[in-house]
Amino acid sequence: MEQQAVAGYLMVDHVAAPPDDRCYALPEEHRAVLVDDDDPGYAAPLARLAMAFTRNLPRPWPRSTAPAVG
């Protein structure tokens, strides 16, 4: 979560607090896109769309020798 706070995706309440004592929050301007599924800008389903697209792309290797994907 610290990486996301540094990148500006999350806010942290007390930066100087020890890592285990920090609380993180989603900035208000990010809520509609990431949390509010009634908002027209809601983008979470795009992750599923991207995965569906990439899973169906032709592969340069046979499936039996494909690299493991976690």
C-alpha positions in Angstrom: 0.0 0.0 0.0 2.9 2.3 0.6 3.8 2.1 -3.1 0.3 3.1 -4.0 0.4 6.0 -1.6 3.7 7.2 -3.1 2.2 6.9 -6.6 -0.8 9.1 -5.5 -3.5 6.4 -5.7 -4.0 6.3 -1.9 -3.6 8.9 0.9 -1.8 8.0 4.1 -2.9 9.6 7.4 0.5 9.9 9.2 3.5 9.5 6.9 5.9 9.6 9.9 4.1 6.8 11.7 5.6 3.3 11.7 4.4 1.2 8.7 2.1 -1.0 10.8 0.4 2.1 12.4 -0.5 3.9 9.1 -4.0 4.1 7.8 -4.6 4.5 4.1 -7.6 6.0 2.3 -8.8 6.3 -1.3 -8.8 10.0 -2.5 -12.4 11.2 -3.2 -11.5 11.9 -6.9 -10.6 8.2 -7.4 -13.7 6.7 -5.7 -16.0 7.1 -8.7 -13.7 5.3 -11.1 -12.6 2.5 -8.7 -15.5 1.9 -6.3 -18.8 3.4 -7.4 -20.3 0.9 -9.9 -23.2 3.3 -10.6 -20.9 6.1 -11.9 -20.5 6.3 -15.7 -16.7 6.5 -15.2 -16.5 3.2 -13.3 -13.5 1.4 -14.8 -13.1 -1.8 -12.7 -14.7 -3.9 -15.4 -12.0 -2.9 -17.8 -9.5 -5.1 -16.0 -11.7 -8.1 -16.9 -11.9 -6.9 -20.4 -8.1 -6.6 -20.7 -7.6 -10.1 -19.3 -10.2 -11.6 -21.7 -8.5 -9.9 -24.6 -4.9 -11.0 -23.7 -6.0 -14.6 -22.9 -7.3 -14.9 -26.5 -4.3 -13.5 -28.3 -2.2 -15.8 -30.4 0.8 -17.1 -28.5 4.3 -17.5 -30.0 4.7 -20.8 -28.0 2.7 -23.9 -27.6 0.4 -23.9 -24.5 2.3 -26.8 -23.0 5.5 -24.8 -22.8 3.9 -21.4 -22.0 5.5 -19.6 -19.1 3.6 -19.9 -15.8 1.3 -16.9 -15.1 0.4 -16.4 -11.4 
